[in-house]
Amino acid sequence: MEEKTLPAKEVEVVDTTGAGDSFLSGILVGLAMEKELTKAVEIGINWATLAITQSGSIPPNWRSGLDVS
């Protein structure tokens, strides 16, 4: 199995509540959409990034994190 490192996105952090949940949810949605594992993890990164830029644990707009072409 090949090991890969994917970078986090640099953003201004407002609140980390829900970041891990958003990350895992993004990965699971990516896999459910039959994306390759790397692309699924990129979706997780996108969702976690959106989550930490908001106050509280309000889920981000899920469609905005799916573009990982």
C-alpha positions in Angstrom: 0.0 0.0 0.0 1.3 3.4 -1.0 1.7 6.1 1.7 0.6 9.6 0.9 0.6 12.9 2.7 -2.2 15.4 1.9 -1.8 19.0 3.0 -4.2 20.8 5.3 -5.6 24.1 3.9 -4.5 27.3 5.6 -7.5 29.2 7.0 -8.4 31.3 9.9 -9.6 29.0 12.6 -12.8 30.1 14.4 -13.8 27.0 16.3 -12.6 23.4 16.0 -15.8 21.9 17.3 -16.9 19.2 14.9 -13.7 19.2 12.8 -13.0 15.5 13.2 -16.7 14.5 12.6 -16.7 16.6 9.4 -13.4 15.0 8.3 -14.6 11.5 8.8 -18.0 12.2 7.3 -16.4 13.7 4.2 -14.3 10.6 3.8 -17.3 8.3 4.1 -19.4 10.3 1.7 -16.5 10.2 -0.8 -16.2 6.4 -0.5 -20.0 6.1 -0.8 -19.7 8.1 -4.1 -17.1 5.5 -5.2 -14.2 8.0 -5.2 -10.7 6.8 -4.8 -9.4 6.9 -1.2 -7.2 9.9 -1.9 -10.1 11.9 -3.3 -12.3 10.8 -0.4 -9.7 12.1 2.0 -9.6 15.4 0.1 -13.4 15.7 0.6 -12.8 15.1 4.3 -10.2 17.8 4.4 -12.5 20.2 2.6 -15.4 19.5 5.0 -13.1 19.8 8.1 -11.7 23.1 6.7 -15.3 24.5 6.3 -16.2 23.3 9.8 -13.3 25.1 11.5 -14.1 28.4 9.8 -17.5 28.6 11.5 -18.6 29.0 15.1 -20.2 26.0 16.8 -20.8 22.6 15.2 -23.2 23.7 12.5 -22.5 21.4 9.5 -21.1 23.0 6.4 -22.9 23.0 3.1 -21.9 19.5 2.1 -22.0 20.1 -1.7 -19.3 22.9 -1.4 -16.7 20.4 -0.3 -17.2 17.8 -3.0 -15.2 19.4 -5.8 -11.9 17.5 -5.8 -11.4 17.0 -9.5 
